[in-house]
Amino acid sequence: MKKVGILYQPKIAAAVALAEELASFLPSLEASVWLCSAWEEGEAKAQVEGTELILSVGGDGTILRAARAVVPWSVPIVGINLGRLGFMTELSAEEAQQRLPAFLAGEGWIDERAMLQAELAGKDLTFHALNDVVVGRGATSRVVYVTTIIDGAPLTTYKADGLLLATATGSTGYSLAAGGPILYPQAKEILLNPLFPHLTFANALLFPSTAIVELTVGTDHQAMLSIDGQINIELESGDSIRVMLSPHVTRFLRAKPPTFFYSSLMERLGQR
């Protein structure tokens, strides 16, 4: 018997309904089930150990929460799309019951994605991000200064709305909107992308998976550390954040071939 967890977007009525429908359906496939709002990450994390499959019912935001909830167990995730773009999802709501028996029978392949680890110095806080880590301004519309060091060597001090570090998965999110490049999904490199830089170096940079990036904030107003756009921590001038590749990964269970990424990307960007 497989243990399956279902995480759903609580603000989408259709996601809640589908999650409950799947929770009723899965025991017929000899699976035990637990159900939790994706917004209750602590409650979800408490149930993950021993789980063999996670169903994420919502959109890409729900998957981001699911990815953090399963750290450090790296349980495979199947995304069921009830959101808008659904870059990371695998199934539509209509396909879910039809495809799940095959997944539970062991079919499909594992799509392994890199994550980032961000450590806030002096505050004993460590975060893991599937998409991106952003150090930038808060509510006040004024630039921040972000002194950047790569592997112990000074790079530059950015004067900008912020600085974004993204994984390959995150390269199709906020970073893409900010003019960054798209990386192959299984790439391990770390993408650095300045956000609206002012009279400073403006190009995106790509660092190897071994890179350690240290960011120190200089500001006389509010600044923020944002993890996947969902966890936001206020920063003070002088705060330092250390970002590197996480020792953990996100694992997606897929049915579509790996090359599906390209046609899916063009479709979602309105090019087909």
LUMVO-924539 format. One line per field, with one value per residue (C-alpha): residue number from 1; residue in three letters; x, y, z. Coordinates in Angstrom, 2 decimals. Layout:
// residues N
num <- (NUM | ...)
residu <- (ALA | ...)
xx <- (X | ...)
yy <- (Y | ...)
zz <- (Z | ...)
//
This chain:
// residues 272
num <- (1 | 2 | 3 | 4 | 5 | 6 | 7 | 8 | 9 | 10 | 11 | 12 | 13 | 14 | 15 | 16 | 17 | 18 | 19 | 20 | 21 | 22 | 23 | 24 | 25 | 26 | 27 | 28 | 29 | 30 | 31 | 32 | 33 | 34 | 35 | 36 | 37 | 38 | 39 | 40 | 41 | 42 | 43 | 44 | 45 | 46 | 47 | 48 | 49 | 50 | 51 | 52 | 53 | 54 | 55 | 56 | 57 | 58 | 59 | 60 | 61 | 62 | 63 | 64 | 65 | 66 | 67 | 68 | 69 | 70 | 71 | 72 | 73 | 74 | 75 | 76 | 77 | 78 | 79 | 80 | 81 | 82 | 83 | 84 | 85 | 86 | 87 | 88 | 89 | 90 | 91 | 92 | 93 | 94 | 95 | 96 | 97 | 98 | 99 | 100 | 101 | 102 | 103 | 104 | 105 | 106 | 107 | 108 | 109 | 110 | 111 | 112 | 113 | 114 | 115 | 116 | 117 | 118 | 119 | 120 | 121 | 122 | 123 | 124 | 125 | 126 | 127 | 128 | 129 | 130 | 131 | 132 | 133 | 134 | 135 | 136 | 137 | 138 | 139 | 140 | 141 | 142 | 143 | 144 | 145 | 146 | 147 | 148 | 149 | 150 | 151 | 152 | 153 | 154 | 155 | 156 | 157 | 158 | 159 | 160 | 161 | 162 | 163 | 164 | 165 | 166 | 167 | 168 | 169 | 170 | 171 | 172 | 173 | 174 | 175 | 176 | 177 | 178 | 179 | 180 | 181 | 182 | 183 | 184 | 185 | 186 | 187 | 188 | 189 | 190 | 191 | 192 | 193 | 194 | 195 | 196 | 197 | 198 | 199 | 200 | 201 | 202 | 203 | 204 | 205 | 206 | 207 | 208 | 209 | 210 | 211 | 212 | 213 | 214 | 215 | 216 | 217 | 218 | 219 | 220 | 221 | 222 | 223 | 224 | 225 | 226 | 227 | 228 | 229 | 230 | 231 | 232 | 233 | 234 | 235 | 236 | 237 | 238 | 239 | 240 | 241 | 242 | 243 | 244 | 245 | 246 | 247 | 248 | 249 | 250 | 251 | 252 | 253 | 254 | 255 | 256 | 257 | 258 | 259 | 260 | 261 | 262 | 263 | 264 | 265 | 266 | 267 | 268 | 269 | 270 | 271 | 272)
residu <- (MET | LYS | LYS | VAL | GLY | ILE | LEU | TYR | GLN | PRO | LYS | ILE | ALA | ALA | ALA | VAL | ALA | LEU | ALA | GLU | GLU | LEU | ALA | SER | PHE | LEU | PRO | SER | LEU | GLU | ALA | SER | VAL | TRP | LEU | CYS | SER | ALA | TRP | GLU | GLU | GLY | GLU | ALA | LYS | ALA | GLN | VAL | GLU | GLY | THR | GLU | LEU | ILE | LEU | SER | VAL | GLY | GLY | ASP | GLY | THR | ILE | LEU | ARG | ALA | ALA | ARG | ALA | VAL | VAL | PRO | TRP | SER | VAL | PRO | ILE | VAL | GLY | ILE | ASN | LEU | GLY | ARG | LEU | GLY | PHE | MET | THR | GLU | LEU | SER | ALA | GLU | GLU | ALA | GLN | GLN | ARG | LEU | PRO | ALA | PHE | LEU | ALA | GLY | GLU | GLY | TRP | ILE | ASP | GLU | ARG | ALA | MET | LEU | GLN | ALA | GLU | LEU | ALA | GLY | LYS | ASP | LEU | THR | PHE | HIS | ALA | LEU | ASN | ASP | VAL | VAL | VAL | GLY | ARG | GLY | ALA | THR | SER | ARG | VAL | VAL | TYR | VAL | THR | THR | ILE | ILE | ASP | GLY | ALA | PRO | LEU | THR | THR | TYR | LYS | ALA | ASP | GLY | LEU | LEU | LEU | ALA | THR | ALA | THR | GLY | SER | THR | GLY | TYR | SER | LEU | ALA | ALA | GLY | GLY | PRO | ILE | LEU | TYR | PRO | GLN | ALA | LYS | GLU | ILE | LEU | LEU | ASN | PRO | LEU | PHE | PRO | HIS | LEU | THR | PHE | ALA | ASN | ALA | LEU | LEU | PHE | PRO | SER | THR | ALA | ILE | VAL | GLU | LEU | THR | VAL | GLY | THR | ASP | HIS | GLN | ALA | MET | LEU | SER | ILE | ASP | GLY | GLN | ILE | ASN | ILE | GLU | LEU | GLU | SER | GLY | ASP | SER | ILE | ARG | VAL | MET | LEU | SER | PRO | HIS | VAL | THR | ARG | PHE | LEU | ARG | ALA | LYS | PRO | PRO | THR | PHE | PHE | TYR | SER | SER | LEU | MET | GLU | ARG | LEU | GLY | GLN | ARG)
xx <- (0.00 | 1.34 | 1.04 | -0.08 | -0.27 | -2.55 | -1.69 | -4.25 | -4.70 | -7.30 | -8.46 | -9.47 | -12.81 | -12.25 | -8.88 | -10.44 | -13.21 | -10.79 | -8.48 | -11.40 | -12.51 | -9.03 | -8.82 | -11.99 | -10.77 | -7.22 | -8.17 | -9.71 | -6.12 | -4.97 | -3.37 | -3.57 | -4.15 | -3.58 | -4.95 | -3.69 | -3.86 | -0.59 | -0.63 | -0.14 | 3.45 | 4.25 | 1.22 | 2.04 | 5.71 | 4.67 | 2.92 | 5.44 | 7.81 | 6.98 | 4.89 | 5.69 | 3.87 | 2.59 | -0.27 | -0.16 | -3.62 | -3.56 | -0.98 | 2.73 | 2.46 | 1.04 | 3.94 | 6.45 | 4.87 | 4.82 | 8.50 | 9.48 | 7.16 | 8.83 | 12.38 | 14.42 | 12.59 | 12.44 | 9.13 | 8.05 | 5.41 | 2.69 | 1.25 | -2.42 | -3.14 | -6.04 | -4.07 | -3.15 | 0.21 | 1.11 | 4.73 | 5.57 | 2.31 | 1.89 | -1.84 | -5.04 | -7.91 | -9.70 | -6.70 | -6.06 | -8.15 | -7.33 | -3.54 | -3.06 | -3.41 | -0.40 | 1.68 | 0.83 | 1.76 | 5.27 | 5.05 | 6.61 | 10.06 | 11.65 | 12.41 | 14.94 | 15.23 | 17.84 | 16.91 | 18.67 | 19.63 | 19.61 | 21.10 | 20.44 | 23.60 | 23.32 | 19.68 | 20.04 | 17.52 | 17.89 | 15.47 | 15.18 | 13.73 | 12.68 | 12.32 | 14.27 | 15.74 | 15.32 | 17.02 | 15.40 | 13.47 | 10.37 | 7.21 | 9.14 | 9.90 | 13.61 | 16.65 | 18.78 | 22.51 | 23.49 | 27.19 | 27.85 | 30.70 | 31.17 | 33.26 | 34.98 | 35.84 | 34.06 | 31.90 | 30.18 | 27.66 | 24.34 | 22.11 | 18.72 | 15.22 | 16.83 | 18.92 | 17.38 | 19.06 | 17.18 | 17.35 | 16.68 | 13.08 | 12.86 | 14.32 | 10.82 | 9.28 | 10.13 | 13.58 | 12.09 | 9.78 | 12.88 | 14.53 | 16.60 | 17.47 | 15.67 | 17.75 | 17.24 | 15.03 | 17.59 | 20.46 | 22.25 | 23.72 | 22.73 | 21.32 | 21.90 | 19.61 | 19.55 | 16.06 | 15.77 | 19.41 | 20.23 | 23.60 | 25.13 | 25.98 | 22.71 | 23.46 | 22.34 | 25.16 | 25.31 | 27.40 | 28.39 | 26.56 | 29.51 | 29.25 | 28.59 | 26.99 | 27.10 | 24.78 | 24.99 | 22.23 | 22.85 | 19.73 | 18.21 | 14.70 | 12.99 | 14.50 | 13.23 | 14.43 | 11.89 | 11.88 | 9.91 | 7.82 | 5.99 | 8.18 | 9.19 | 11.64 | 12.40 | 16.06 | 18.08 | 21.06 | 24.13 | 22.24 | 23.99 | 22.50 | 24.51 | 23.04 | 24.21 | 22.84 | 20.72 | 21.70 | 18.03 | 16.22 | 12.63 | 11.55 | 8.62 | 6.96 | 6.34 | 4.50 | 5.20 | 8.63 | 11.47 | 11.30 | 7.73 | 9.26 | 9.98 | 6.53 | 4.95 | 7.14 | 6.16 | 2.51 | 2.53 | 4.37 | 1.71 | 4.00 | 1.75)
yy <- (0.00 | 3.43 | 6.45 | 9.47 | 13.07 | 15.62 | 19.32 | 21.75 | 25.49 | 26.45 | 29.60 | 27.76 | 26.05 | 23.65 | 22.61 | 21.85 | 19.83 | 17.86 | 17.16 | 15.71 | 13.70 | 12.22 | 11.46 | 9.40 | 7.74 | 6.70 | 4.03 | 2.07 | 1.83 | 0.44 | 3.73 | 5.41 | 9.15 | 12.30 | 15.69 | 19.18 | 22.79 | 23.72 | 26.94 | 24.95 | 23.95 | 23.00 | 20.73 | 19.17 | 18.62 | 16.74 | 14.14 | 13.77 | 11.16 | 7.77 | 9.31 | 7.89 | 10.39 | 13.96 | 15.28 | 19.07 | 20.38 | 24.01 | 25.86 | 26.56 | 28.40 | 25.25 | 23.23 | 25.69 | 25.13 | 21.36 | 21.38 | 23.08 | 20.89 | 17.66 | 18.81 | 16.78 | 13.68 | 14.55 | 12.75 | 12.74 | 15.35 | 15.19 | 18.61 | 18.83 | 22.19 | 24.35 | 27.56 | 29.72 | 28.93 | 25.66 | 25.51 | 22.77 | 20.81 | 17.47 | 16.78 | 18.67 | 18.21 | 16.08 | 13.72 | 13.14 | 10.05 | 8.49 | 8.84 | 8.19 | 4.37 | 4.20 | 6.43 | 4.32 | 1.20 | 2.57 | 4.09 | 7.44 | 8.98 | 11.27 | 14.85 | 16.09 | 19.84 | 21.84 | 24.02 | 26.95 | 27.24 | 30.71 | 31.41 | 34.67 | 35.40 | 35.92 | 34.85 | 31.06 | 31.00 | 28.65 | 28.39 | 26.21 | 27.57 | 25.78 | 28.98 | 31.92 | 33.94 | 37.73 | 40.42 | 43.76 | 46.78 | 46.61 | 48.69 | 51.94 | 52.56 | 53.28 | 51.33 | 49.22 | 48.60 | 44.93 | 44.17 | 40.87 | 38.42 | 35.21 | 32.43 | 34.98 | 37.37 | 40.76 | 41.17 | 44.56 | 46.56 | 46.66 | 49.73 | 48.34 | 47.35 | 44.08 | 41.10 | 37.76 | 34.36 | 31.66 | 27.97 | 26.57 | 26.05 | 29.67 | 30.91 | 30.73 | 32.76 | 36.16 | 36.10 | 35.68 | 38.65 | 40.65 | 39.81 | 36.82 | 33.78 | 30.43 | 27.49 | 23.84 | 22.42 | 19.96 | 22.49 | 22.95 | 26.42 | 29.47 | 32.45 | 35.99 | 38.66 | 42.33 | 43.85 | 47.30 | 48.28 | 52.00 | 53.11 | 49.76 | 46.45 | 45.23 | 41.87 | 38.50 | 36.16 | 32.38 | 30.70 | 27.03 | 24.77 | 25.02 | 28.82 | 30.50 | 33.92 | 36.37 | 39.38 | 42.27 | 44.88 | 48.60 | 50.72 | 53.44 | 52.06 | 48.67 | 45.79 | 42.23 | 38.68 | 36.73 | 32.95 | 31.77 | 34.94 | 33.27 | 33.67 | 37.29 | 38.36 | 42.00 | 42.95 | 45.72 | 47.54 | 45.33 | 42.04 | 39.32 | 36.40 | 33.41 | 31.55 | 28.28 | 25.15 | 23.27 | 19.71 | 18.87 | 18.55 | 18.60 | 15.43 | 15.51 | 12.34 | 12.73 | 10.87 | 13.27 | 12.95 | 15.29 | 17.15 | 18.20 | 21.14 | 23.01 | 22.77 | 23.46 | 26.54 | 27.98 | 27.27 | 28.96 | 31.97 | 32.32 | 31.36 | 28.52)
zz <- (0.00 | -0.96 | 1.28 | -0.75 | 0.43 | -1.22 | -0.89 | -2.29 | -2.88 | -0.23 | -2.04 | -5.23 | -4.61 | -7.52 | -6.04 | -2.67 | -4.33 | -6.52 | -3.56 | -1.60 | -4.65 | -5.06 | -1.33 | -1.72 | -4.94 | -3.97 | -1.37 | -4.27 | -5.60 | -2.23 | -1.20 | 2.19 | 1.97 | 3.97 | 2.97 | 3.85 | 2.70 | 0.95 | 2.97 | 6.18 | 5.44 | 9.02 | 9.27 | 5.89 | 6.78 | 9.91 | 7.72 | 4.90 | 6.37 | 4.86 | 2.08 | -1.37 | -3.58 | -3.24 | -5.34 | -5.64 | -6.57 | -7.66 | -9.75 | -9.70 | -6.37 | -4.76 | -6.15 | -4.65 | -1.25 | -1.77 | -2.76 | 0.51 | 2.57 | 1.43 | 2.30 | 3.26 | 2.02 | -1.73 | -2.20 | -5.89 | -6.71 | -9.36 | -10.13 | -11.08 | -12.66 | -11.52 | -11.72 | -14.70 | -16.37 | -14.68 | -15.93 | -13.43 | -13.39 | -15.15 | -15.31 | -15.93 | -13.48 | -16.07 | -16.44 | -12.74 | -11.97 | -15.34 | -14.96 | -11.24 | -11.38 | -13.72 | -11.45 | -8.41 | -10.38 | -10.86 | -14.32 | -15.23 | -14.84 | -12.26 | -13.26 | -10.68 | -10.15 | -8.27 | -5.30 | -3.64 | 0.01 | 1.61 | 5.04 | 6.89 | 8.85 | 12.58 | 12.76 | 12.43 | 9.56 | 6.59 | 3.68 | 0.59 | -2.65 | -5.82 | -7.87 | -6.51 | -3.69 | -3.93 | -1.87 | -2.59 | -1.48 | 0.69 | 0.26 | -0.21 | -3.89 | -3.46 | -4.57 | -2.27 | -2.44 | -2.56 | -2.20 | -3.94 | -3.32 | -5.33 | -3.76 | -1.54 | -4.40 | -4.60 | -7.71 | -7.43 | -5.44 | -7.22 | -6.97 | -7.92 | -6.85 | -5.90 | -6.83 | -7.85 | -7.67 | -9.54 | -10.30 | -13.77 | -12.67 | -11.51 | -14.79 | -16.31 | -13.46 | -11.99 | -13.58 | -17.06 | -16.43 | -15.50 | -18.84 | -17.73 | -19.85 | -19.74 | -18.52 | -19.33 | -16.53 | -15.13 | -15.13 | -11.79 | -12.42 | -10.35 | -12.22 | -10.90 | -12.33 | -11.18 | -10.89 | -12.45 | -11.84 | -11.81 | -13.21 | -12.35 | -14.03 | -15.58 | -17.20 | -15.88 | -14.83 | -14.63 | -11.93 | -11.53 | -9.11 | -6.68 | -6.34 | -2.99 | -3.35 | -0.43 | -0.51 | 1.95 | 2.02 | 2.34 | 2.85 | 5.02 | 4.59 | 4.56 | 2.57 | 2.17 | 1.69 | -0.38 | -0.80 | -3.84 | -3.49 | -0.59 | 2.50 | 3.17 | 5.87 | 6.71 | 6.41 | 8.00 | 6.57 | 7.00 | 6.92 | 4.92 | 3.03 | 1.83 | -1.15 | -2.69 | -4.30 | -1.78 | -0.82 | -1.42 | -4.74 | -5.92 | -7.72 | -10.13 | -11.35 | -15.07 | -17.83 | -20.69 | -22.40 | -21.31 | -24.63 | -23.80 | -21.91 | -25.14 | -26.71 | -23.33 | -22.88 | -26.26 | -25.63 | -22.25 | -23.65 | -26.34 | -29.20 | -30.47)
//
